[in-house]
């Protein structure tokens, strides 16, 4: 319940975009990032795969990650 899938895009140490599974869409942080976020948010197949990433990537590996951290 307390996990989140995040995908961020950086260039020259500046964050351009961020996808968060709790928000469910990309957010842009720069002018170009906002354009990229809008384009990504309009790509339904890509967005569906990212929205499913929490269940397909995070959930199956959560116990292993907790064991490695603790």
C-alpha positions, 0 to 999 in steps of 0.5 A, a space after each residue: 500500500 505504501 509503495 509508489 512507482 516513479 519514473 523521472 527524466 533528467 538532463 544536466 541534473 535538471 528534472 524535466 518530467 516525472 511519472 508517479 503511480 499515485 498521480 497516474 500521469 506525467 508532470 513537467 517541470 520545465 517548458 520542454 518537460 511540460 511538452 514531453 509530459 503532454 505528449 506522453 500523457 496522450 499516448 494511451 498504450 504507454 500510459 497503460 503500461 506505466 500505470 500497471 508498473 506498480 503491480 507488475 514491477 513493484 509488487 512482485 519484488 517488494 519482499 526481496 527489496 525489503 529483505 535487502 534493505 533491512 
